[in-house]
Amino acid sequence: MDKFARKCSATGKGINEGYCVNDGEFYFSEESQLVKFLRDRDSDDTSNLSDEFILKESYDLDEYYWTEWSEDDCEDEWYDEDGTRLTDES
């Protein structure tokens, strides 16, 4: 069974690489999920702004970054492919 270090906030699936938002408040496996989140959380109308603009502005404000997680990054929490938290007995 594969183990995953994080759980995607959009799909609920386990991931070992992706976008980390607000220092771990949210995780996304795909850029399109991140863009949707950034647009949805903003109270202003962002429909006239390009995805690239939204991503750059948010990145420049240190709101997210892309990373990979390894076994060294996780001490206790692991997820399976479906996003179910694994226990020590798993």
HTML snippet that shows the backbone in 3Dmol.js (N, CA, C, O; Angstrom):
<script src="https://3Dmol.org/build/3Dmol-min.js"></script>
<div id="view" style="width:600px;height:400px;position:relative"></div>
<script>
const pdb = `
ATOM      1  N   MET A   1       0.839  -1.184   0.000  1.00  0.00           N
ATOM      2  CA  MET A   1       0.000   0.000   0.000  1.00  0.00           C
ATOM      3  C   MET A   1       0.883   1.246   0.000  1.00  0.00           C
ATOM      4  O   MET A   1       1.831   1.353   0.777  1.00  0.00           O
ATOM      5  N   ASP A   2       0.556   2.172  -0.876  1.00  0.00           N
ATOM      6  CA  ASP A   2       1.268   3.445  -0.914  1.00  0.00           C
ATOM      7  C   ASP A   2       0.828   4.323   0.245  1.00  0.00           C
ATOM      8  O   ASP A   2      -0.332   4.306   0.656  1.00  0.00           O
ATOM      9  N   LYS A   3       1.784   5.093   0.765  1.00  0.00           N
ATOM     10  CA  LYS A   3       1.482   6.049   1.824  1.00  0.00           C
ATOM     11  C   LYS A   3       1.687   7.453   1.265  1.00  0.00           C
ATOM     12  O   LYS A   3       2.597   7.702   0.474  1.00  0.00           O
ATOM     13  N   PHE A   4       0.824   8.356   1.695  1.00  0.00           N
ATOM     14  CA  PHE A   4       0.889   9.735   1.242  1.00  0.00           C
ATOM     15  C   PHE A   4       0.986  10.657   2.448  1.00  0.00           C
ATOM     16  O   PHE A   4       0.349  10.430   3.477  1.00  0.00           O
ATOM     17  N   ALA A   5       1.794  11.697   2.301  1.00  0.00           N
ATOM     18  CA  ALA A   5       2.097  12.589   3.421  1.00  0.00           C
ATOM     19  C   ALA A   5       1.023  13.641   3.672  1.00  0.00           C
ATOM     20  O   ALA A   5       0.890  14.136   4.791  1.00  0.00           O
ATOM     21  N   ARG A   6       0.264  13.982   2.649  1.00  0.00           N
ATOM     22  CA  ARG A   6      -0.767  15.007   2.799  1.00  0.00           C
ATOM     23  C   ARG A   6      -2.039  14.549   2.104  1.00  0.00           C
ATOM     24  O   ARG A   6      -2.052  13.557   1.376  1.00  0.00           O
ATOM     25  N   LYS A   7      -3.102  15.297   2.349  1.00  0.00           N
ATOM     26  CA  LYS A   7      -4.409  15.011   1.765  1.00  0.00           C
ATOM     27  C   LYS A   7      -4.861  16.246   0.996  1.00  0.00           C
ATOM     28  O   LYS A   7      -4.906  17.342   1.554  1.00  0.00           O
ATOM     29  N   CYS A   8      -5.193  16.077  -0.276  1.00  0.00           N
ATOM     30  CA  CYS A   8      -5.616  17.191  -1.114  1.00  0.00           C
ATOM     31  C   CYS A   8      -6.935  17.766  -0.584  1.00  0.00           C
ATOM     32  O   CYS A   8      -7.892  17.028  -0.350  1.00  0.00           O
ATOM     33  N   SER A   9      -6.975  19.065  -0.402  1.00  0.00           N
ATOM     34  CA  SER A   9      -8.168  19.732   0.126  1.00  0.00           C
ATOM     35  C   SER A   9      -9.310  19.747  -0.887  1.00  0.00           C
ATOM     36  O   SER A   9     -10.471  19.893  -0.505  1.00  0.00           O
ATOM     37  N   ALA A  10      -8.997  19.598  -2.163  1.00  0.00           N
ATOM     38  CA  ALA A  10     -10.034  19.623  -3.199  1.00  0.00           C
ATOM     39  C   ALA A  10     -10.616  18.237  -3.455  1.00  0.00           C
ATOM     40  O   ALA A  10     -11.832  18.080  -3.569  1.00  0.00           O
ATOM     41  N   THR A  11      -9.749  17.236  -3.544  1.00  0.00           N
ATOM     42  CA  THR A  11     -10.210  15.892  -3.917  1.00  0.00           C
ATOM     43  C   THR A  11     -10.332  14.939  -2.746  1.00  0.00           C
ATOM     44  O   THR A  11     -11.053  13.944  -2.823  1.00  0.00           O
ATOM     45  N   GLY A  12      -9.628  15.238  -1.655  1.00  0.00           N
ATOM     46  CA  GLY A  12      -9.615  14.333  -0.511  1.00  0.00           C
ATOM     47  C   GLY A  12      -8.677  13.159  -0.688  1.00  0.00           C
ATOM     48  O   GLY A  12      -8.640  12.272   0.164  1.00  0.00           O
ATOM     49  N   LYS A  13      -7.918  13.127  -1.771  1.00  0.00           N
ATOM     50  CA  LYS A  13      -6.989  12.035  -2.064  1.00  0.00           C
ATOM     51  C   LYS A  13      -5.628  12.304  -1.434  1.00  0.00           C
ATOM     52  O   LYS A  13      -5.253  13.456  -1.212  1.00  0.00           O
ATOM     53  N   GLY A  14      -4.892  11.235  -1.148  1.00  0.00           N
ATOM     54  CA  GLY A  14      -3.544  11.360  -0.619  1.00  0.00           C
ATOM     55  C   GLY A  14      -2.589  11.892  -1.673  1.00  0.00           C
ATOM     56  O   GLY A  14      -2.701  11.534  -2.845  1.00  0.00           O
ATOM     57  N   ILE A  15      -1.641  12.753  -1.268  1.00  0.00           N
ATOM     58  CA  ILE A  15      -0.660  13.328  -2.193  1.00  0.00           C
ATOM     59  C   ILE A  15       0.720  13.382  -1.531  1.00  0.00           C
ATOM     60  O   ILE A  15       0.830  13.482  -0.309  1.00  0.00           O
ATOM     61  N   ASN A  16       1.757  13.316  -2.346  1.00  0.00           N
ATOM     62  CA  ASN A  16       3.130  13.483  -1.876  1.00  0.00           C
ATOM     63  C   ASN A  16       3.822  14.678  -2.529  1.00  0.00           C
ATOM     64  O   ASN A  16       5.000  14.932  -2.277  1.00  0.00           O
ATOM     65  N   GLU A  17       3.098  15.399  -3.357  1.00  0.00           N
ATOM     66  CA  GLU A  17       3.594  16.638  -3.938  1.00  0.00           C
ATOM     67  C   GLU A  17       2.404  17.503  -4.294  1.00  0.00           C
ATOM     68  O   GLU A  17       1.324  17.010  -4.620  1.00  0.00           O
ATOM     69  N   GLY A  18       2.627  18.806  -4.225  1.00  0.00           N
ATOM     70  CA  GLY A  18       1.538  19.706  -4.554  1.00  0.00           C
ATOM     71  C   GLY A  18       1.752  21.085  -3.966  1.00  0.00           C
ATOM     72  O   GLY A  18       2.867  21.463  -3.605  1.00  0.00           O
ATOM     73  N   TYR A  19       0.676  21.816  -3.880  1.00  0.00           N
ATOM     74  CA  TYR A  19       0.688  23.203  -3.412  1.00  0.00           C
ATOM     75  C   TYR A  19       0.289  23.255  -1.943  1.00  0.00           C
ATOM     76  O   TYR A  19      -0.722  22.677  -1.542  1.00  0.00           O
ATOM     77  N   CYS A  20       1.083  23.946  -1.155  1.00  0.00           N
ATOM     78  CA  CYS A  20       0.811  24.160   0.260  1.00  0.00           C
ATOM     79  C   CYS A  20       0.349  25.605   0.417  1.00  0.00           C
ATOM     80  O   CYS A  20       1.060  26.532   0.028  1.00  0.00           O
ATOM     81  N   VAL A  21      -0.837  25.800   0.984  1.00  0.00           N
ATOM     82  CA  VAL A  21      -1.436  27.130   1.117  1.00  0.00           C
ATOM     83  C   VAL A  21      -1.485  27.523   2.589  1.00  0.00           C
ATOM     84  O   VAL A  21      -1.861  26.729   3.451  1.00  0.00           O
ATOM     85  N   ASN A  22      -1.098  28.762   2.851  1.00  0.00           N
ATOM     86  CA  ASN A  22      -1.139  29.317   4.219  1.00  0.00           C
ATOM     87  C   ASN A  22      -0.442  28.406   5.224  1.00  0.00           C
ATOM     88  O   ASN A  22      -0.998  28.067   6.268  1.00  0.00           O
ATOM     89  N   ASP A  23       0.782  28.019   4.890  1.00  0.00           N
ATOM     90  CA  ASP A  23       1.620  27.196   5.773  1.00  0.00           C
ATOM     91  C   ASP A  23       0.937  25.920   6.241  1.00  0.00           C
ATOM     92  O   ASP A  23       1.087  25.521   7.396  1.00  0.00           O
ATOM     93  N   GLY A  24       0.196  25.286   5.357  1.00  0.00           N
ATOM     94  CA  GLY A  24      -0.392  23.982   5.662  1.00  0.00           C
ATOM     95  C   GLY A  24      -1.866  23.999   6.005  1.00  0.00           C
ATOM     96  O   GLY A  24      -2.413  22.980   6.426  1.00  0.00           O
ATOM     97  N   GLU A  25      -2.512  25.123   5.835  1.00  0.00           N
ATOM     98  CA  GLU A  25      -3.948  25.184   6.099  1.00  0.00           C
ATOM     99  C   GLU A  25      -4.720  24.400   5.034  1.00  0.00           C
ATOM    100  O   GLU A  25      -5.743  23.780   5.324  1.00  0.00           O
ATOM    101  N   PHE A  26      -4.208  24.440   3.786  1.00  0.00           N
ATOM    102  CA  PHE A  26      -4.825  23.722   2.664  1.00  0.00           C
ATOM    103  C   PHE A  26      -3.717  23.130   1.803  1.00  0.00           C
ATOM    104  O   PHE A  26      -2.593  23.631   1.775  1.00  0.00           O
ATOM    105  N   TYR A  27      -4.060  22.044   1.095  1.00  0.00           N
ATOM    106  CA  TYR A  27      -3.141  21.400   0.151  1.00  0.00           C
ATOM    107  C   TYR A  27      -3.898  21.089  -1.131  1.00  0.00           C
ATOM    108  O   TYR A  27      -5.056  20.673  -1.095  1.00  0.00           O
ATOM    109  N   PHE A  28      -3.236  21.295  -2.261  1.00  0.00           N
ATOM    110  CA  PHE A  28      -3.847  21.009  -3.556  1.00  0.00           C
ATOM    111  C   PHE A  28      -2.859  20.269  -4.442  1.00  0.00           C
ATOM    112  O   PHE A  28      -1.674  20.600  -4.480  1.00  0.00           O
ATOM    113  N   SER A  29      -3.351  19.273  -5.147  1.00  0.00           N
ATOM    114  CA  SER A  29      -2.491  18.486  -6.018  1.00  0.00           C
ATOM    115  C   SER A  29      -2.350  19.104  -7.405  1.00  0.00           C
ATOM    116  O   SER A  29      -1.374  18.822  -8.101  1.00  0.00           O
ATOM    117  N   GLU A  30      -3.287  19.927  -7.817  1.00  0.00           N
ATOM    118  CA  GLU A  30      -3.291  20.487  -9.164  1.00  0.00           C
ATOM    119  C   GLU A  30      -3.379  22.016  -9.125  1.00  0.00           C
ATOM    120  O   GLU A  30      -4.028  22.595  -8.254  1.00  0.00           O
ATOM    121  N   GLU A  31      -2.715  22.648 -10.081  1.00  0.00           N
ATOM    122  CA  GLU A  31      -2.749  24.103 -10.164  1.00  0.00           C
ATOM    123  C   GLU A  31      -4.168  24.629 -10.350  1.00  0.00           C
ATOM    124  O   GLU A  31      -4.524  25.664  -9.787  1.00  0.00           O
ATOM    125  N   SER A  32      -4.978  23.926 -11.136  1.00  0.00           N
ATOM    126  CA  SER A  32      -6.356  24.374 -11.381  1.00  0.00           C
ATOM    127  C   SER A  32      -7.168  24.402 -10.084  1.00  0.00           C
ATOM    128  O   SER A  32      -8.025  25.268  -9.910  1.00  0.00           O
ATOM    129  N   GLN A  33      -6.909  23.471  -9.184  1.00  0.00           N
ATOM    130  CA  GLN A  33      -7.595  23.454  -7.885  1.00  0.00           C
ATOM    131  C   GLN A  33      -7.169  24.650  -7.048  1.00  0.00           C
ATOM    132  O   GLN A  33      -7.988  25.275  -6.374  1.00  0.00           O
ATOM    133  N   LEU A  34      -5.886  24.959  -7.097  1.00  0.00           N
ATOM    134  CA  LEU A  34      -5.355  26.113  -6.365  1.00  0.00           C
ATOM    135  C   LEU A  34      -5.975  27.405  -6.883  1.00  0.00           C
ATOM    136  O   LEU A  34      -6.399  28.251  -6.097  1.00  0.00           O
ATOM    137  N   VAL A  35      -6.028  27.558  -8.195  1.00  0.00           N
ATOM    138  CA  VAL A  35      -6.606  28.772  -8.788  1.00  0.00           C
ATOM    139  C   VAL A  35      -8.067  28.918  -8.372  1.00  0.00           C
ATOM    140  O   VAL A  35      -8.498  30.007  -7.995  1.00  0.00           O
ATOM    141  N   LYS A  36      -8.825  27.833  -8.437  1.00  0.00           N
ATOM    142  CA  LYS A  36     -10.236  27.876  -8.030  1.00  0.00           C
ATOM    143  C   LYS A  36     -10.358  28.304  -6.576  1.00  0.00           C
ATOM    144  O   LYS A  36     -11.203  29.136  -6.245  1.00  0.00           O
ATOM    145  N   PHE A  37      -9.525  27.745  -5.702  1.00  0.00           N
ATOM    146  CA  PHE A  37      -9.534  28.116  -4.291  1.00  0.00           C
ATOM    147  C   PHE A  37      -9.226  29.605  -4.122  1.00  0.00           C
ATOM    148  O   PHE A  37      -9.922  30.302  -3.384  1.00  0.00           O
ATOM    149  N   LEU A  38      -8.198  30.089  -4.797  1.00  0.00           N
ATOM    150  CA  LEU A  38      -7.809  31.495  -4.668  1.00  0.00           C
ATOM    151  C   LEU A  38      -8.908  32.421  -5.158  1.00  0.00           C
ATOM    152  O   LEU A  38      -9.152  33.467  -4.555  1.00  0.00           O
ATOM    153  N   ARG A  39      -9.570  32.052  -6.239  1.00  0.00           N
ATOM    154  CA  ARG A  39     -10.667  32.872  -6.744  1.00  0.00           C
ATOM    155  C   ARG A  39     -11.874  32.825  -5.799  1.00  0.00           C
ATOM    156  O   ARG A  39     -12.486  33.857  -5.527  1.00  0.00           O
ATOM    157  N   ASP A  40     -12.214  31.646  -5.303  1.00  0.00           N
ATOM    158  CA  ASP A  40     -13.396  31.482  -4.453  1.00  0.00           C
ATOM    159  C   ASP A  40     -13.256  32.167  -3.099  1.00  0.00           C
ATOM    160  O   ASP A  40     -14.244  32.643  -2.541  1.00  0.00           O
ATOM    161  N   ARG A  41     -12.058  32.221  -2.577  1.00  0.00           N
ATOM    162  CA  ARG A  41     -11.871  32.808  -1.243  1.00  0.00           C
ATOM    163  C   ARG A  41     -11.856  34.322  -1.273  1.00  0.00           C
ATOM    164  O   ARG A  41     -12.021  34.967  -0.237  1.00  0.00           O
ATOM    165  N   ASP A  42     -11.660  34.896  -2.454  1.00  0.00           N
ATOM    166  CA  ASP A  42     -11.582  36.344  -2.594  1.00  0.00           C
ATOM    167  C   ASP A  42     -12.991  36.930  -2.695  1.00  0.00           C
ATOM    168  O   ASP A  42     -13.793  36.479  -3.512  1.00  0.00           O
ATOM    169  N   SER A  43     -13.290  37.917  -1.881  1.00  0.00           N
ATOM    170  CA  SER A  43     -14.623  38.528  -1.894  1.00  0.00           C
ATOM    171  C   SER A  43     -14.820  39.453  -3.095  1.00  0.00           C
ATOM    172  O   SER A  43     -15.954  39.749  -3.470  1.00  0.00           O
ATOM    173  N   ASP A  44     -13.721  39.910  -3.697  1.00  0.00           N
ATOM    174  CA  ASP A  44     -13.814  40.756  -4.887  1.00  0.00           C
ATOM    175  C   ASP A  44     -14.032  39.894  -6.120  1.00  0.00           C
ATOM    176  O   ASP A  44     -13.686  38.713  -6.135  1.00  0.00           O
ATOM    177  N   ASP A  45     -14.607  40.496  -7.151  1.00  0.00           N
ATOM    178  CA  ASP A  45     -14.797  39.795  -8.419  1.00  0.00           C
ATOM    179  C   ASP A  45     -13.446  39.689  -9.123  1.00  0.00           C
ATOM    180  O   ASP A  45     -12.846  40.698  -9.493  1.00  0.00           O
ATOM    181  N   THR A  46     -12.975  38.449  -9.303  1.00  0.00           N
ATOM    182  CA  THR A  46     -11.685  38.223  -9.959  1.00  0.00           C
ATOM    183  C   THR A  46     -11.845  37.637 -11.354  1.00  0.00           C
ATOM    184  O   THR A  46     -10.863  37.203 -11.956  1.00  0.00           O
ATOM    185  N   SER A  47     -13.065  37.617 -11.875  1.00  0.00           N
ATOM    186  CA  SER A  47     -13.315  36.984 -13.166  1.00  0.00           C
ATOM    187  C   SER A  47     -12.570  37.671 -14.314  1.00  0.00           C
ATOM    188  O   SER A  47     -12.312  37.044 -15.341  1.00  0.00           O
ATOM    189  N   ASN A  48     -12.228  38.937 -14.156  1.00  0.00           N
ATOM    190  CA  ASN A  48     -11.519  39.656 -15.216  1.00  0.00           C
ATOM    191  C   ASN A  48     -10.004  39.483 -15.118  1.00  0.00           C
ATOM    192  O   ASN A  48      -9.273  39.989 -15.970  1.00  0.00           O
ATOM    193  N   LEU A  49      -9.518  38.776 -14.094  1.00  0.00           N
ATOM    194  CA  LEU A  49      -8.080  38.576 -13.902  1.00  0.00           C
ATOM    195  C   LEU A  49      -7.668  37.202 -14.427  1.00  0.00           C
ATOM    196  O   LEU A  49      -8.401  36.226 -14.265  1.00  0.00           O
ATOM    197  N   SER A  50      -6.503  37.130 -15.051  1.00  0.00           N
ATOM    198  CA  SER A  50      -6.012  35.859 -15.582  1.00  0.00           C
ATOM    199  C   SER A  50      -5.559  34.937 -14.445  1.00  0.00           C
ATOM    200  O   SER A  50      -5.235  35.391 -13.347  1.00  0.00           O
ATOM    201  N   ASP A  51      -5.545  33.663 -14.729  1.00  0.00           N
ATOM    202  CA  ASP A  51      -5.041  32.695 -13.758  1.00  0.00           C
ATOM    203  C   ASP A  51      -3.601  33.018 -13.390  1.00  0.00           C
ATOM    204  O   ASP A  51      -3.219  32.929 -12.224  1.00  0.00           O
ATOM    205  N   GLU A  52      -2.807  33.390 -14.375  1.00  0.00           N
ATOM    206  CA  GLU A  52      -1.396  33.714 -14.149  1.00  0.00           C
ATOM    207  C   GLU A  52      -1.252  34.893 -13.186  1.00  0.00           C
ATOM    208  O   GLU A  52      -0.386  34.880 -12.311  1.00  0.00           O
ATOM    209  N   PHE A  53      -2.094  35.904 -13.346  1.00  0.00           N
ATOM    210  CA  PHE A  53      -2.056  37.058 -12.451  1.00  0.00           C
ATOM    211  C   PHE A  53      -2.422  36.642 -11.025  1.00  0.00           C
ATOM    212  O   PHE A  53      -1.744  37.017 -10.068  1.00  0.00           O
ATOM    213  N   ILE A  54      -3.492  35.871 -10.895  1.00  0.00           N
ATOM    214  CA  ILE A  54      -3.938  35.400  -9.572  1.00  0.00           C
ATOM    215  C   ILE A  54      -2.829  34.600  -8.897  1.00  0.00           C
ATOM    216  O   ILE A  54      -2.540  34.807  -7.719  1.00  0.00           O
ATOM    217  N   LEU A  55      -2.210  33.689  -9.640  1.00  0.00           N
ATOM    218  CA  LEU A  55      -1.141  32.863  -9.080  1.00  0.00           C
ATOM    219  C   LEU A  55       0.071  33.697  -8.685  1.00  0.00           C
ATOM    220  O   LEU A  55       0.618  33.513  -7.598  1.00  0.00           O
ATOM    221  N   LYS A  56       0.494  34.605  -9.546  1.00  0.00           N
ATOM    222  CA  LYS A  56       1.672  35.419  -9.244  1.00  0.00           C
ATOM    223  C   LYS A  56       1.433  36.313  -8.039  1.00  0.00           C
ATOM    224  O   LYS A  56       2.283  36.406  -7.153  1.00  0.00           O
ATOM    225  N   GLU A  57       0.286  36.967  -8.002  1.00  0.00           N
ATOM    226  CA  GLU A  57      -0.015  37.851  -6.875  1.00  0.00           C
ATOM    227  C   GLU A  57      -0.008  37.076  -5.549  1.00  0.00           C
ATOM    228  O   GLU A  57       0.575  37.521  -4.560  1.00  0.00           O
ATOM    229  N   SER A  58      -0.653  35.931  -5.547  1.00  0.00           N
ATOM    230  CA  SER A  58      -0.725  35.117  -4.343  1.00  0.00           C
ATOM    231  C   SER A  58       0.654  34.573  -3.948  1.00  0.00           C
ATOM    232  O   SER A  58       1.001  34.536  -2.767  1.00  0.00           O
ATOM    233  N   TYR A  59       1.429  34.155  -4.946  1.00  0.00           N
ATOM    234  CA  TYR A  59       2.777  33.650  -4.680  1.00  0.00           C
ATOM    235  C   TYR A  59       3.669  34.756  -4.117  1.00  0.00           C
ATOM    236  O   TYR A  59       4.417  34.538  -3.164  1.00  0.00           O
ATOM    237  N   ASP A  60       3.581  35.943  -4.716  1.00  0.00           N
ATOM    238  CA  ASP A  60       4.382  37.079  -4.246  1.00  0.00           C
ATOM    239  C   ASP A  60       4.023  37.481  -2.816  1.00  0.00           C
ATOM    240  O   ASP A  60       4.848  38.057  -2.107  1.00  0.00           O
ATOM    241  N   LEU A  61       2.804  37.182  -2.395  1.00  0.00           N
ATOM    242  CA  LEU A  61       2.370  37.463  -1.019  1.00  0.00           C
ATOM    243  C   LEU A  61       2.675  36.301  -0.075  1.00  0.00           C
ATOM    244  O   LEU A  61       2.251  36.304   1.080  1.00  0.00           O
ATOM    245  N   ASP A  62       3.419  35.299  -0.579  1.00  0.00           N
ATOM    246  CA  ASP A  62       3.793  34.108   0.205  1.00  0.00           C
ATOM    247  C   ASP A  62       2.586  33.341   0.717  1.00  0.00           C
ATOM    248  O   ASP A  62       2.618  32.784   1.814  1.00  0.00           O
ATOM    249  N   GLU A  63       1.527  33.312  -0.071  1.00  0.00           N
ATOM    250  CA  GLU A  63       0.322  32.589   0.340  1.00  0.00           C
ATOM    251  C   GLU A  63       0.379  31.110  -0.015  1.00  0.00           C
ATOM    252  O   GLU A  63      -0.359  30.310   0.560  1.00  0.00           O
ATOM    253  N   TYR A  64       1.239  30.735  -0.950  1.00  0.00           N
ATOM    254  CA  TYR A  64       1.359  29.328  -1.309  1.00  0.00           C
ATOM    255  C   TYR A  64       2.742  29.047  -1.881  1.00  0.00           C
ATOM    256  O   TYR A  64       3.473  29.958  -2.271  1.00  0.00           O
ATOM    257  N   TYR A  65       3.077  27.775  -1.918  1.00  0.00           N
ATOM    258  CA  TYR A  65       4.273  27.303  -2.612  1.00  0.00           C
ATOM    259  C   TYR A  65       4.042  25.859  -3.030  1.00  0.00           C
ATOM    260  O   TYR A  65       3.174  25.179  -2.484  1.00  0.00           O
ATOM    261  N   TRP A  66       4.813  25.401  -3.987  1.00  0.00           N
ATOM    262  CA  TRP A  66       4.741  24.019  -4.454  1.00  0.00           C
ATOM    263  C   TRP A  66       5.873  23.250  -3.795  1.00  0.00           C
ATOM    264  O   TRP A  66       6.981  23.768  -3.659  1.00  0.00           O
ATOM    265  N   THR A  67       5.598  22.000  -3.380  1.00  0.00           N
ATOM    266  CA  THR A  67       6.633  21.214  -2.720  1.00  0.00           C
ATOM    267  C   THR A  67       6.379  19.723  -2.891  1.00  0.00           C
ATOM    268  O   THR A  67       5.323  19.302  -3.364  1.00  0.00           O
ATOM    269  N   GLU A  68       7.358  18.952  -2.500  1.00  0.00           N
ATOM    270  CA  GLU A  68       7.239  17.501  -2.406  1.00  0.00           C
ATOM    271  C   GLU A  68       7.465  17.133  -0.947  1.00  0.00           C
ATOM    272  O   GLU A  68       8.288  17.745  -0.266  1.00  0.00           O
ATOM    273  N   TRP A  69       6.737  16.138  -0.473  1.00  0.00           N
ATOM    274  CA  TRP A  69       6.911  15.666   0.893  1.00  0.00           C
ATOM    275  C   TRP A  69       7.524  14.279   0.869  1.00  0.00           C
ATOM    276  O   TRP A  69       7.247  13.481  -0.026  1.00  0.00           O
ATOM    277  N   SER A  70       8.351  14.002   1.851  1.00  0.00           N
ATOM    278  CA  SER A  70       8.991  12.692   1.959  1.00  0.00           C
ATOM    279  C   SER A  70       8.709  12.104   3.329  1.00  0.00           C
ATOM    280  O   SER A  70       8.056  12.727   4.166  1.00  0.00           O
ATOM    281  N   GLU A  71       9.205  10.910   3.543  1.00  0.00           N
ATOM    282  CA  GLU A  71       9.012  10.261   4.841  1.00  0.00           C
ATOM    283  C   GLU A  71       9.612  11.087   5.968  1.00  0.00           C
ATOM    284  O   GLU A  71       9.130  11.036   7.100  1.00  0.00           O
ATOM    285  N   ASP A  72      10.654  11.843   5.669  1.00  0.00           N
ATOM    286  CA  ASP A  72      11.290  12.687   6.692  1.00  0.00           C
ATOM    287  C   ASP A  72      10.405  13.843   7.123  1.00  0.00           C
ATOM    288  O   ASP A  72      10.596  14.401   8.203  1.00  0.00           O
ATOM    289  N   ASP A  73       9.435  14.208   6.286  1.00  0.00           N
ATOM    290  CA  ASP A  73       8.558  15.337   6.581  1.00  0.00           C
ATOM    291  C   ASP A  73       7.381  14.962   7.470  1.00  0.00           C
ATOM    292  O   ASP A  73       6.715  15.837   8.023  1.00  0.00           O
ATOM    293  N   CYS A  74       7.127  13.691   7.608  1.00  0.00           N
ATOM    294  CA  CYS A  74       5.947  13.230   8.348  1.00  0.00           C
ATOM    295  C   CYS A  74       6.376  12.320   9.476  1.00  0.00           C
ATOM    296  O   CYS A  74       7.156  11.386   9.288  1.00  0.00           O
ATOM    297  N   GLU A  75       5.865  12.604  10.617  1.00  0.00           N
ATOM    298  CA  GLU A  75       6.198  11.771  11.758  1.00  0.00           C
ATOM    299  C   GLU A  75       5.078  10.794  12.073  1.00  0.00           C
ATOM    300  O   GLU A  75       5.328   9.599  12.233  1.00  0.00           O
ATOM    301  N   ASP A  76       3.863  11.276  12.162  1.00  0.00           N
ATOM    302  CA  ASP A  76       2.768  10.435  12.618  1.00  0.00           C
ATOM    303  C   ASP A  76       1.634  10.271  11.614  1.00  0.00           C
ATOM    304  O   ASP A  76       1.005   9.214  11.564  1.00  0.00           O
ATOM    305  N   GLU A  77       1.367  11.288  10.825  1.00  0.00           N
ATOM    306  CA  GLU A  77       0.197  11.248   9.944  1.00  0.00           C
ATOM    307  C   GLU A  77       0.560  10.798   8.544  1.00  0.00           C
ATOM    308  O   GLU A  77       1.448  11.354   7.899  1.00  0.00           O
ATOM    309  N   TRP A  78      -0.141   9.788   8.096  1.00  0.00           N
ATOM    310  CA  TRP A  78      -0.033   9.298   6.728  1.00  0.00           C
ATOM    311  C   TRP A  78      -1.429   9.012   6.229  1.00  0.00           C
ATOM    312  O   TRP A  78      -2.337   8.741   7.016  1.00  0.00           O
ATOM    313  N   TYR A  79      -1.602   9.073   4.917  1.00  0.00           N
ATOM    314  CA  TYR A  79      -2.894   8.826   4.300  1.00  0.00           C
ATOM    315  C   TYR A  79      -2.742   7.772   3.216  1.00  0.00           C
ATOM    316  O   TYR A  79      -1.667   7.622   2.635  1.00  0.00           O
ATOM    317  N   ASP A  80      -3.811   7.045   2.946  1.00  0.00           N
ATOM    318  CA  ASP A  80      -3.797   6.146   1.804  1.00  0.00           C
ATOM    319  C   ASP A  80      -4.225   6.926   0.571  1.00  0.00           C
ATOM    320  O   ASP A  80      -4.494   8.124   0.654  1.00  0.00           O
ATOM    321  N   GLU A  81      -4.288   6.254  -0.567  1.00  0.00           N
ATOM    322  CA  GLU A  81      -4.619   6.930  -1.824  1.00  0.00           C
ATOM    323  C   GLU A  81      -5.967   7.614  -1.783  1.00  0.00           C
ATOM    324  O   GLU A  81      -6.161   8.636  -2.441  1.00  0.00           O
ATOM    325  N   ASP A  82      -6.914   7.063  -1.012  1.00  0.00           N
ATOM    326  CA  ASP A  82      -8.257   7.639  -0.915  1.00  0.00           C
ATOM    327  C   ASP A  82      -8.361   8.745   0.126  1.00  0.00           C
ATOM    328  O   ASP A  82      -9.436   9.315   0.315  1.00  0.00           O
ATOM    329  N   GLY A  83      -7.241   9.062   0.815  1.00  0.00           N
ATOM    330  CA  GLY A  83      -7.250  10.132   1.802  1.00  0.00           C
ATOM    331  C   GLY A  83      -7.624   9.714   3.199  1.00  0.00           C
ATOM    332  O   GLY A  83      -7.828  10.560   4.070  1.00  0.00           O
ATOM    333  N   THR A  84      -7.718   8.412   3.428  1.00  0.00           N
ATOM    334  CA  THR A  84      -8.028   7.904   4.756  1.00  0.00           C
ATOM    335  C   THR A  84      -6.765   7.933   5.605  1.00  0.00           C
ATOM    336  O   THR A  84      -5.712   7.456   5.180  1.00  0.00           O
ATOM    337  N   ARG A  85      -6.871   8.484   6.788  1.00  0.00           N
ATOM    338  CA  ARG A  85      -5.697   8.564   7.673  1.00  0.00           C
ATOM    339  C   ARG A  85      -5.316   7.164   8.122  1.00  0.00           C
ATOM    340  O   ARG A  85      -6.157   6.381   8.563  1.00  0.00           O
ATOM    341  N   LEU A  86      -4.039   6.870   7.999  1.00  0.00           N
ATOM    342  CA  LEU A  86      -3.528   5.563   8.411  1.00  0.00           C
ATOM    343  C   LEU A  86      -3.153   5.608   9.884  1.00  0.00           C
ATOM    344  O   LEU A  86      -2.646   6.616  10.375  1.00  0.00           O
ATOM    345  N   THR A  87      -3.400   4.533  10.566  1.00  0.00           N
ATOM    346  CA  THR A  87      -2.999   4.413  11.962  1.00  0.00           C
ATOM    347  C   THR A  87      -1.761   3.542  12.042  1.00  0.00           C
ATOM    348  O   THR A  87      -1.323   2.986  11.035  1.00  0.00           O
ATOM    349  N   ASP A  88      -1.200   3.422  13.220  1.00  0.00           N
ATOM    350  CA  ASP A  88      -0.022   2.584  13.396  1.00  0.00           C
ATOM    351  C   ASP A  88      -0.290   1.133  13.035  1.00  0.00           C
ATOM    352  O   ASP A  88       0.628   0.400  12.666  1.00  0.00           O
ATOM    353  N   GLU A  89      -1.546   0.717  13.141  1.00  0.00           N
ATOM    354  CA  GLU A  89      -1.894  -0.659  12.837  1.00  0.00           C
ATOM    355  C   GLU A  89      -2.050  -0.893  11.339  1.00  0.00           C
ATOM    356  O   GLU A  89      -2.095  -2.042  10.900  1.00  0.00           O
ATOM    357  N   SER A  90      -2.135   0.203  10.525  1.00  0.00           N
ATOM    358  CA  SER A  90      -2.363   0.076   9.080  1.00  0.00           C
ATOM    359  C   SER A  90      -1.136  -0.449   8.364  1.00  0.00           C
ATOM    360  O   SER A  90      -1.157  -0.615   7.144  1.00  0.00           O
TER     361      SER A  90
END
`;
const viewer = $3Dmol.createViewer("view");
viewer.addModel(pdb, "pdb");
viewer.setStyle({}, {cartoon: {color: "spectrum"}});
viewer.zoomTo();
viewer.render();
</script>
